[in-house]
Amino acid sequence: MDQSNEECAATELRRFASLLRELRVTDSWHTKSRRKFIQIQVCEYLKFYNV
C-alpha cells in the first residue's frame, strides 16, 4: 500500500471514529434527528466497506 492509500485509509478511519463519537452525545430532543442521521451514515459506511 503506498502512502496516498494509507493517508486515505487513515482519513476514512478518523471520519468513522468521529461519527461514532457523535453517537455518544446526550439523547435530548434536539439531537435525536442528528443521531438518526449519523446512525444511517455509519450503516452505509459499514456496508460500503463490507464490515
C-alpha positions as CSV (number, residue, x, y, z in Angstrom):
1,M,0.0,0.0,0.0
2,D,1.5,3.3,-1.0
3,Q,1.5,6.5,1.1
4,S,-1.6,8.1,-0.5
5,N,-3.7,5.0,0.1
6,E,-2.5,4.9,3.7
7,E,-3.4,8.6,4.1
8,C,-6.9,7.9,2.5
9,A,-7.5,5.0,4.8
10,A,-6.4,7.0,7.9
11,T,-8.7,9.8,6.9
12,E,-11.7,7.4,6.5
13,L,-10.9,5.8,9.8
14,R,-10.8,9.2,11.5
15,R,-14.1,10.1,9.9
16,F,-15.7,6.9,11.0
17,A,-14.4,7.4,14.6
18,S,-15.9,10.9,14.6
19,L,-19.3,9.5,13.6
20,L,-19.2,7.0,16.4
21,R,-18.2,9.7,18.9
22,E,-21.1,11.9,17.8
23,L,-23.5,9.0,18.5
24,R,-22.5,9.2,22.2
25,V,-24.0,12.7,22.6
26,T,-26.9,13.1,25.1
27,D,-30.2,11.8,23.8
28,S,-32.2,15.0,24.0
29,W,-35.0,16.3,21.7
30,H,-32.7,18.4,19.6
31,T,-30.1,15.6,19.0
32,K,-32.5,12.8,18.1
33,S,-32.7,13.7,14.4
34,R,-28.9,14.2,14.2
35,R,-28.3,10.8,15.9
36,K,-30.6,9.1,13.4
37,F,-28.7,10.7,10.5
38,I,-25.4,9.6,12.0
39,Q,-26.7,6.0,12.5
40,I,-27.7,5.9,8.8
41,Q,-24.2,7.2,7.8
42,V,-22.5,4.6,10.0
43,C,-24.6,1.8,8.5
44,E,-23.8,2.9,5.0
45,Y,-20.1,3.1,5.8
46,L,-20.1,-0.4,7.2
47,K,-22.0,-1.7,4.1
48,F,-19.6,0.1,1.8
49,Y,-16.5,-1.4,3.4
50,N,-18.2,-4.8,3.9
51,V,-17.7,-4.8,7.7
